[in-house]
Amino acid sequence: MNYSDLVAVRMEHAVTRVTKTVFPGRTNHHNTLFGGEALAWMDEAAFIAATRFCRKPLVTVSSDRVDFKEAIPAGTIIELVAKIEHVGRTSIRVQVDIFVENMYNDDQHKAISGTFTFVALGPDRKPTPVLGDMTV
Ligand SMILES: CC(C)(COP(=O)(O)OP(=O)(O)OC[C@H]1O[C@@H](n2cnc3c(N)ncnc32)[C@H](O)[C@@H]1OP(=O)(O)O)[C@@H](O)C(=O)NCCC(=O)NCCS
């Protein structure tokens, strides 16, 4: 298998979906999902996707941009979907979307999206090629 096929297979394998409820304790004084909670969930989903992609130790190096298009009300269900967007030499960029749905309607739609970049570290704690010697 050549490198681009390997990347495509690993990208498919890495797709990560996490479903949660927006219950009290996760909301702000507007009774909508607290932005910091959303960011932590997004970083975690992105980290899982990136780890599944390369199976190497990773650190977050940046979050380019997060768009909060819509407030997420308390009492809704959300689904985070993390997908590998770009594979560099030692870094991986992951797109994360949060979809919101009312508990009593089939109306799931996107509310928040952002990207997170991770760097793979070798045993010396220095950046190392993301796929290195990996084969499938
Ligand atoms: C991540 C870290 C090891 C990178 O070290 P560095 O010396 O900047 O590494 P390099 O310059 O060789 O860059 C390594 C890769 O990261 C990318 N990168 C570096 N800074 C970046 C940034 N701000 N945004 C996006 N990508 C970045 C580079 O483009 C390169 O990618 P490539 O190999 O795919 O082309 C270092 O910055 C670090 O340890 N940061 C702290 C990480 C951390 O504690 N995160 C929070 C907890 S997980």
The ligand as an SDF file (V2000), in Angstrom:
LIG
                    3D

 48 50  0  0  0  0  0  0  0  0999 V2000
    4.3530   20.7890   19.9800 C   0  0  0  0  0  0  0  0  0  0  0  0
    5.8500   21.1160   20.1080 C   0  0  0  0  0  0  0  0  0  0  0  0
    6.6010   19.8360   20.5070 C   0  0  0  0  0  0  0  0  0  0  0  0
    6.2900   21.5750   18.7160 C   0  0  0  0  0  0  0  0  0  0  0  0
    7.6470   21.9310   18.8160 O   0  0  0  0  0  0  0  0  0  0  0  0
    8.3240   22.8330   17.6710 P   0  0  0  0  0  0  0  0  0  0  0  0
    9.7530   22.9310   17.9780 O   0  0  0  0  0  0  0  0  0  0  0  0
    7.5020   24.0620   17.4520 O   0  0  0  0  0  0  0  0  0  0  0  0
    8.1550   21.8910   16.4350 O   0  0  0  0  0  0  0  0  0  0  0  0
    8.3890   22.2170   14.9200 P   0  0  0  0  0  0  0  0  0  0  0  0
    8.6660   23.6530   14.6430 O   0  0  0  0  0  0  0  0  0  0  0  0
    9.3860   21.1950   14.4350 O   0  0  0  0  0  0  0  0  0  0  0  0
    6.9560   21.9000   14.2680 O   0  0  0  0  0  0  0  0  0  0  0  0
    6.4490   20.5940   14.3310 C   0  0  0  0  0  0  0  0  0  0  0  0
    5.1460   20.5610   13.5520 C   0  0  0  0  0  0  0  0  0  0  0  0
    4.1780   21.3510   14.2350 O   0  0  0  0  0  0  0  0  0  0  0  0
    3.6530   22.3320   13.3590 C   0  0  0  0  0  0  0  0  0  0  0  0
    3.3700   23.5140   14.1610 N   0  0  0  0  0  0  0  0  0  0  0  0
    4.2030   24.1240   15.0240 C   0  0  0  0  0  0  0  0  0  0  0  0
    3.5730   25.1800   15.5910 N   0  0  0  0  0  0  0  0  0  0  0  0
    2.3300   25.2000   15.0750 C   0  0  0  0  0  0  0  0  0  0  0  0
    1.2070   26.0550   15.2400 C   0  0  0  0  0  0  0  0  0  0  0  0
    1.2030   27.0810   16.0760 N   0  0  0  0  0  0  0  0  0  0  0  0
    0.0880   25.7830   14.5380 N   0  0  0  0  0  0  0  0  0  0  0  0
    0.0350   24.7440   13.6800 C   0  0  0  0  0  0  0  0  0  0  0  0
    1.0730   23.9010   13.4730 N   0  0  0  0  0  0  0  0  0  0  0  0
    2.2060   24.1350   14.1550 C   0  0  0  0  0  0  0  0  0  0  0  0
    4.7370   22.5580   12.3180 C   0  0  0  0  0  0  0  0  0  0  0  0
    4.2050   23.1010   11.1360 O   0  0  0  0  0  0  0  0  0  0  0  0
    5.2480   21.1460   12.1500 C   0  0  0  0  0  0  0  0  0  0  0  0
    4.3460   20.4120   11.3540 O   0  0  0  0  0  0  0  0  0  0  0  0
    4.8280   19.4550   10.1130 P   0  0  0  0  0  0  0  0  0  0  0  0
    5.9840   18.6340   10.5740 O   0  0  0  0  0  0  0  0  0  0  0  0
    3.6220   18.5940    9.8360 O   0  0  0  0  0  0  0  0  0  0  0  0
    5.1650   20.3490    8.9770 O   0  0  0  0  0  0  0  0  0  0  0  0
    6.1170   22.2380   21.1660 C   0  0  0  0  0  0  0  0  0  0  0  0
    5.6420   23.4680   20.6490 O   0  0  0  0  0  0  0  0  0  0  0  0
    5.4350   21.9460   22.4870 C   0  0  0  0  0  0  0  0  0  0  0  0
    5.8570   21.0770   23.2390 O   0  0  0  0  0  0  0  0  0  0  0  0
    4.3090   22.6600   22.7930 N   0  0  0  0  0  0  0  0  0  0  0  0
    3.5400   22.4220   24.0140 C   0  0  0  0  0  0  0  0  0  0  0  0
    2.4560   21.3790   23.7420 C   0  0  0  0  0  0  0  0  0  0  0  0
    1.5120   21.2600   24.9140 C   0  0  0  0  0  0  0  0  0  0  0  0
    1.9280   21.2740   26.0630 O   0  0  0  0  0  0  0  0  0  0  0  0
    0.1810   21.1740   24.6180 N   0  0  0  0  0  0  0  0  0  0  0  0
   -0.8550   21.2050   25.6160 C   0  0  0  0  0  0  0  0  0  0  0  0
   -1.0990   19.9080   26.2950 C   0  0  0  0  0  0  0  0  0  0  0  0
   -1.3020   18.5060   25.2390 S   0  0  0  0  0  0  0  0  0  0  0  0
  1  2  1  0
  2  3  1  0
  2  4  1  0
  2 36  1  0
  4  5  1  0
  5  6  1  0
  6  7  2  0
  6  8  1  0
  6  9  1  0
  9 10  1  0
 10 11  2  0
 10 12  1  0
 10 13  1  0
 13 14  1  0
 14 15  1  0
 15 16  1  0
 15 30  1  0
 16 17  1  0
 17 18  1  0
 17 28  1  0
 18 19  1  0
 18 27  1  0
 19 20  2  0
 20 21  1  0
 21 22  1  0
 21 27  2  0
 22 23  1  0
 22 24  2  0
 24 25  1  0
 25 26  2  0
 26 27  1  0
 28 29  1  0
 28 30  1  0
 30 31  1  0
 31 32  1  0
 32 33  2  0
 32 34  1  0
 32 35  1  0
 36 37  1  0
 36 38  1  0
 38 39  2  0
 38 40  1  0
 40 41  1  0
 41 42  1  0
 42 43  1  0
 43 44  2  0
 43 45  1  0
 45 46  1  0
 46 47  1  0
 47 48  1  0
M  END
$$$$
